[in-house]
Amino acid sequence: MAKKLTKKELTELNVTLEAMRSAESDFVSASKNRQRVEEAVAQSWTALQGFEGDLNALQALMMDKYGNVNINVQTGEFVEPSEDSTDS
């Protein structure tokens, strides 16, 4: 005598398998997206560090040439520090 699942059990099994497959697909997709985001973050961090190095080098050159001055980065003019700014 061949035994088989009841219709209800078979339906429950198939619903559960489909839900698991969907969750697995979502996981794979999210993992790929996470990997892309992590790669983008790493590239951005590397670029940021490079720009910080460039800025530090420019600041050092300008300090050697002009001394310790404040510069308006929109106009290039030297500006006096405001009277209400205090050095600690």
Summary of the structure (lengths in Angstrom):
residues: 88
radius of gyration: 31.3
end to end distance: 91.4
largest distance: 98.2
contacts: 142
relative contact order: 0.05
helix: 68%
strand: 5%
